[in-house]
Amino acid sequence: MKTILSSILFALITLSSGIAWAETAEIKVGIFTTDPKMIEDIGKVMDYVSKKVKKLRDGDIDAGIFGSAPAFISFKEEIAEPIARPEIRKSSVYYGYWLTLKESGLKKIEDFKGKRFAYVDPYTSAGYLFPRAAVKEKGFDPDNFFGTVKFSKTHEAAIQMLLNGSVDGCAAKDTAYKKFIDTNIELKDRINIIEIAGPFPERTITISKRVDEGIRKKVKEALLKMDSDPEGKKVLMETGHSRYIETTRDDFTAIEKILNVLKVWKGLE
């Protein structure tokens, strides 16, 4: 756990390690994802912003698009400032679900001791940090609680592993779960939600504190006004976003609690 979270902080401090890149003429952006569609979408958004805000370049990387945990760590460690995040299908947050099949007979977290479990990825709040904190809050060591752990890489794949019997339980975003239910309504009668955590803010755009405060304000303004600008509306439509909304430290209460349970700050000392 210490190694994983230390690597997150290292990537945030250097803002150059383990991050996919989307670069425009004016903005160099680090994205904590390997999803090519997300990289393409963010590239379009930042291309738009670069037209509205000139000379945004101060260092190796100016902005980052992070999940809730890396984003929270970035501003807690005074590395960057959270600016905005997108609304996707009228929602700007997600929840973590701990899932199992009803036929398994597993009804509470304690029942999963020694069982097979699927995490998503070590950097995910819903797919990794949340279930580990839930186990720890029950008085168990998350490193030795499950009999077998697997990493699915995507939230959808974690649920699929549960459905095909590869694991006894999994953690995933509520949005991934709802996609399965929307296309296979009968699955609602097969899957049990054991625990829920959140809300976690979606894909927060953060700006390095090396960037001039005035420029940061202009970037924020450009993002928040996208839905009232014809060109901005076009980009939002292309990327499947409704609009961008302001994001502050108060939006990270749930992930802050989880990181405190896991004693992340002690582990990063």
Buried (B, 14 or more C-beta within 10 A) or exposed (E): BEEEBBBBBBBBEBBBEEBBEBBBEBBBBBBBBEEEEBBEBBBBBBBBBBBBBEEBBBEEBBBBBBBBBBBBBBBBEEBBBBBBBBBBEEEBBBBBBBBBBEEBEBEEBEBBEEBBBBBBBBBBBBBBBBBBBBBBBBEBEBEEBBEEBBBBBBBBBBBBBBBEEBBBBBBBBBBBBEBBBEEEEEBEEBBBEBBBBBBBBBBBBBBBBEBEEEBBBBBBBBBBEBBEBEEBEEBBEEBEBBBBBEBEEEBBEBBBEBBEBBEBEEBBE
